[in-house]
Amino acid sequence: MGAAVHSGNRRGTKIVVKDDAEEKKFNNNTKDLLDIMAFYSRVSGSVGVITLQNPPVNALSAAVRQGIVDTMHRALSEPEVKSVVICGQNGKFCGGADIREFRANMRGPPLVPMIHLIEAAEKPVVAAIEGVALGGGLELALGCHYRIAHSKARLGLPEVTLGLLPGAGGTQRLPRLIGVPAALELITTGRHATAAEALQLGIVDEVTDHSAVDAAVKFAQSVAGKSLDARRISTYPCPRSPDLAEIFEKAMQEVRRSARGAIAPVTCVQAVHASVTLPYAKGMERERELFSTLFTSGQAHALQYYFFAQRAVSRWSTPSGARWDTSKPRPVHKAAVIGLGTMGRGITVSLAQAGLSVVAVETQEKQLLEAKQAVSGMLERSAKRRGAPLAHDKIKYSCSIQAVADVDLVIEAVFEDMALKKTIFQQLSGICKPGTFLCTNTSGLDIDELASQTQSPELVVGMHFFAPAHVMKLLEVVYGPRSSPEALATAMEMGKKMGKVSVAVGNCRGFVGNRMLKPYLEQAFFLLEEGATPEQVDQVLEEFGFAMGVFKVSDLSGLDVGWKVRKADGLVVPGSTGKSARIRGGSRYSPLGDLLCEQGRFGQKTGRGWYQYDKPGGRVAKPDPWLHGFLEEYRARHGLVARRIDHQEMLERCLYALINEGFQILQDGIAAGPEDIDVIYVLGYGWPRHRGGPMFYAGLVGLDKVLERLEHYHQVYPNVSGLKPCSLIRKLAASSSPPIHRWREFIQKPRSQL
Ligand SMILES: CCC/C=C/C(=O)SCCNC(=O)CCNC(=O)[C@H](O)C(C)(C)COP(=O)([O-])OP(=O)([O-])OC[C@H]1O[C@@H](n2cnc3c(N)ncnc32)[C@H](O)[C@@H]1OP(=O)([O-])[O-]
């Protein structure tokens, strides 16, 4: 970069042109905005450089927008300046509008006129895109006359994932620039494109491996004085082709199919449609109208809540006072996986892809060979998909558990069998070098019972992966009463390294996810007893937005899994008749799942479960007349009279029972906050993201309403403990249902042990 010409150095060679009078004027204009967050400097004499400065992602806050408007005016008014570059501080162009401002009163200049100011400028404006240009960030770049990107930059319009549409001209400019099909795909999925793809699509003009800012300055000099007539995207003709109607119809079908009730993707298609049917100015009006509808919707609120929730879970804390910011993870270079069944294989792949050396142990030679082949295939497919190098050489396979002696962390992933796991933990405790963290992949067993098998219980934590383990983003990291903060921090960090969202949870039966699933499943079974069919219950849940209804999920994961657990708990009493058949420990119990298992109906794997499949392993669920007959016969045998159950009741009983357990989990301190539960349910259990998660949904419905319905159902079914409202929901409802971010104040804090 050339020498700067003004005084007032703010950062290194960047010179800020901002005199006292201007500062005062700005402060008067913006009243309480603390600082101009776009800095102006002049480079090589003739290029005005505007640098957005709002860490960490240079989001377009009111102050940044004000700064851009002011510095643009400055650049345009200086006769020496012939062209302008807009860039972002710290190698990040811009992460879009400031999402935190969406729920506050609108201040500062709006985005749309700000971008028009840039586009209408008579001097060329070049966007220097490093890091990210997302949402409003990309829309800002589309308002510039040229775009230069760094090869590692990512560009996209992810507004749809926040329940919005690109409302700063994105739906009108992008199709004009790259055509309707490509724009529709980017806008409705919200995915990020690489710089190379953006170049190919025509979103950017040049890609560089060096500094995009330097390249943009050079470029800006080369285009100074040239006509900008062909560079203003808003003036481009509307893209037209004979098959446009078909393209839109297909896009609409696709988003309706995949959106599961989310309104933003559908609205995005409508907005892009306006770009071809209306002139630009009218298209912008339509974009604004549609944007306003989305902006105030509950779905946008839910998705934006979820955006922050997913980030908040990394700031974990435990009731004993351990915290993310005071507990340091220990580095892990070498890890081991014990047991190479389905879960163990997925975990091995995740570890190897995270760059760790892995010792993969399976004691049966034949299974070891099979696992080795399967893992190689998974790694190859995954490397191809991600365009990443193969990680085969990271893994050493062994038949002997002794091979784990020198690893830093072990993940045991054998069957869900406490006796077997205990034996392995006893062995590990003797074999591993001192300080090795011992983790168990379990979906609900007692971490502390396992810890007690070892010489160092403080090194033991649970890592509950979700199948398929190399694909699913969720990891429940379970701390026992004796797990050290360091062990917890290390497991959380390991999850992050593997690309997972790790959520710290306390040790109890089923942890958070599966514990909440129990009353939900229970209600689904009871509904069948009372007259519903699996299809009806699933339809209600799928219409709500679940990826799959509860019975389809049960068929997919295998009915035998829960059966084994119930047997171990002494709940399965084969051949029992009369009233006692449906009561356990004084509470209502449905043996329906047990009865199906006794018939060998384990779900998809046996071709029969709650549904029928064309063959064992078949995927397409079809209603099964046998099952309907079986349910009728079951009801008759137990003196149950089938009734028509409406959608509302099915939904309320399943969801409110689950939510009630969520409140109990908060009250027990098993989850630190409602965000933890919501992230677990969205990422691990198919809860629709546009409904924020079960706890957020409860707040949206109204806690007093949820409480009232729980009270009602508990009155009707007094022997179902899952319907008895938990005291925390009562307390919150009695305190005028505070917003979700204040719920933690109402949870009784266990005394800190620190
Ligand atoms: C008319 C209007 C039309 C336009 C609408 C829009 O532009 S809508 C917007 C469209 N844009 C998007 O949807 C992009 C949203 N952002 C992202 O996808 C990612 O943050 C990233 C890829 C930019 C960086 O990933 P990374 O893994 O490197 O980092 P990270 O993810 O951990 O974030 C770090 C911190 O920054 C925070 N924060 C981030 N962005 C924003 C924001 N826009 N705002 C506010 N805050 C934001 C984030 O909460 C976190 O804070 P914490 O927890 O530390 O207090």
The ligand as an SDF file (V2000), in Angstrom:
LIG
                    3D

 55 57  0  0  0  0  0  0  0  0999 V2000
  -32.3780   -5.1270    6.1440 C   0  0  0  0  0  0  0  0  0  0  0  0
  -31.4390   -6.1450    6.8070 C   0  0  0  0  0  0  0  0  0  0  0  0
  -31.0390   -7.2640    5.8890 C   0  0  0  0  0  0  0  0  0  0  0  0
  -29.8370   -7.9490    6.3770 C   0  0  0  0  0  0  0  0  0  0  0  0
  -29.9010   -8.8910    7.3240 C   0  0  0  0  0  0  0  0  0  0  0  0
  -28.6820   -9.5380    7.8010 C   0  0  0  0  0  0  0  0  0  0  0  0
  -27.5680   -9.2550    7.4180 O   0  0  0  0  0  0  0  0  0  0  0  0
  -28.9070  -10.7020    8.9980 S   0  0  0  0  0  0  0  0  0  0  0  0
  -27.2750  -11.2630    9.3920 C   0  0  0  0  0  0  0  0  0  0  0  0
  -26.7470  -12.1490    8.3310 C   0  0  0  0  0  0  0  0  0  0  0  0
  -25.4610  -12.6800    8.7440 N   0  0  0  0  0  0  0  0  0  0  0  0
  -25.3440  -13.8690    9.2950 C   0  0  0  0  0  0  0  0  0  0  0  0
  -26.2830  -14.6180    9.4270 O   0  0  0  0  0  0  0  0  0  0  0  0
  -23.9670  -14.2640    9.7370 C   0  0  0  0  0  0  0  0  0  0  0  0
  -24.0020  -14.6780   11.1710 C   0  0  0  0  0  0  0  0  0  0  0  0
  -22.6890  -15.0040   11.6680 N   0  0  0  0  0  0  0  0  0  0  0  0
  -22.0570  -16.1550   11.3630 C   0  0  0  0  0  0  0  0  0  0  0  0
  -22.5050  -16.9910   10.6130 O   0  0  0  0  0  0  0  0  0  0  0  0
  -20.7300  -16.3930   12.0300 C   0  0  0  0  0  0  0  0  0  0  0  0
  -20.6880  -15.6130   13.1980 O   0  0  0  0  0  0  0  0  0  0  0  0
  -19.5020  -16.0510   11.1640 C   0  0  0  0  0  0  0  0  0  0  0  0
  -19.4060  -17.0650   10.0200 C   0  0  0  0  0  0  0  0  0  0  0  0
  -19.5840  -14.6650   10.6280 C   0  0  0  0  0  0  0  0  0  0  0  0
  -18.2370  -16.1410   12.0440 C   0  0  0  0  0  0  0  0  0  0  0  0
  -18.1790  -17.4090   12.6460 O   0  0  0  0  0  0  0  0  0  0  0  0
  -17.1660  -17.6770   13.8550 P   0  0  0  0  0  0  0  0  0  0  0  0
  -17.3060  -19.1320   14.1810 O   0  0  0  0  0  0  0  0  0  0  0  0
  -15.8410  -17.1470   13.5050 O   0  0  0  0  0  0  0  0  0  0  0  0
  -17.6820  -16.8130   15.0680 O   0  0  0  0  0  0  0  0  0  0  0  0
  -19.0440  -16.9350   15.9070 P   0  0  0  0  0  0  0  0  0  0  0  0
  -20.1450  -17.4620   15.0710 O   0  0  0  0  0  0  0  0  0  0  0  0
  -18.7640  -17.6060   17.1860 O   0  0  0  0  0  0  0  0  0  0  0  0
  -19.3540  -15.4030   16.1560 O   0  0  0  0  0  0  0  0  0  0  0  0
  -18.5070  -14.6140   16.9670 C   0  0  0  0  0  0  0  0  0  0  0  0
  -19.3440  -13.6450   17.7380 C   0  0  0  0  0  0  0  0  0  0  0  0
  -19.9370  -12.7290   16.8350 O   0  0  0  0  0  0  0  0  0  0  0  0
  -21.3340  -12.6900   17.0160 C   0  0  0  0  0  0  0  0  0  0  0  0
  -21.9440  -12.4610   15.7060 N   0  0  0  0  0  0  0  0  0  0  0  0
  -21.6690  -13.0750   14.5590 C   0  0  0  0  0  0  0  0  0  0  0  0
  -22.3800  -12.5510   13.5530 N   0  0  0  0  0  0  0  0  0  0  0  0
  -23.1220  -11.5610   14.1030 C   0  0  0  0  0  0  0  0  0  0  0  0
  -24.0500  -10.6590   13.5710 C   0  0  0  0  0  0  0  0  0  0  0  0
  -24.3540  -10.6200   12.2710 N   0  0  0  0  0  0  0  0  0  0  0  0
  -24.6220   -9.8070   14.4130 N   0  0  0  0  0  0  0  0  0  0  0  0
  -24.3250   -9.7990   15.7160 C   0  0  0  0  0  0  0  0  0  0  0  0
  -23.4480  -10.6400   16.2670 N   0  0  0  0  0  0  0  0  0  0  0  0
  -22.8530  -11.5130   15.4660 C   0  0  0  0  0  0  0  0  0  0  0  0
  -21.6880  -14.0500   17.5750 C   0  0  0  0  0  0  0  0  0  0  0  0
  -22.8940  -14.0070   18.2780 O   0  0  0  0  0  0  0  0  0  0  0  0
  -20.4990  -14.2910   18.4790 C   0  0  0  0  0  0  0  0  0  0  0  0
  -20.7180  -13.5640   19.6670 O   0  0  0  0  0  0  0  0  0  0  0  0
  -20.2820  -14.1430   21.0970 P   0  0  0  0  0  0  0  0  0  0  0  0
  -20.9630  -15.4620   21.2250 O   0  0  0  0  0  0  0  0  0  0  0  0
  -18.8080  -14.2690   21.0060 O   0  0  0  0  0  0  0  0  0  0  0  0
  -20.7730  -13.1120   22.0530 O   0  0  0  0  0  0  0  0  0  0  0  0
  1  2  1  0
  2  3  1  0
  3  4  1  0
  4  5  2  0
  5  6  1  0
  6  7  2  0
  6  8  1  0
  8  9  1  0
  9 10  1  0
 10 11  1  0
 11 12  1  0
 12 13  2  0
 12 14  1  0
 14 15  1  0
 15 16  1  0
 16 17  1  0
 17 18  2  0
 17 19  1  0
 19 20  1  0
 19 21  1  0
 21 22  1  0
 21 23  1  0
 21 24  1  0
 24 25  1  0
 25 26  1  0
 26 27  2  0
 26 28  1  0
 26 29  1  0
 29 30  1  0
 30 31  2  0
 30 32  1  0
 30 33  1  0
 33 34  1  0
 34 35  1  0
 35 36  1  0
 35 50  1  0
 36 37  1  0
 37 38  1  0
 37 48  1  0
 38 39  1  0
 38 47  1  0
 39 40  2  0
 40 41  1  0
 41 42  1  0
 41 47  2  0
 42 43  1  0
 42 44  2  0
 44 45  1  0
 45 46  2  0
 46 47  1  0
 48 49  1  0
 48 50  1  0
 50 51  1  0
 51 52  1  0
 52 53  2  0
 52 54  1  0
 52 55  1  0
M  CHG  4  28  -1  32  -1  54  -1  55  -1
M  END
$$$$
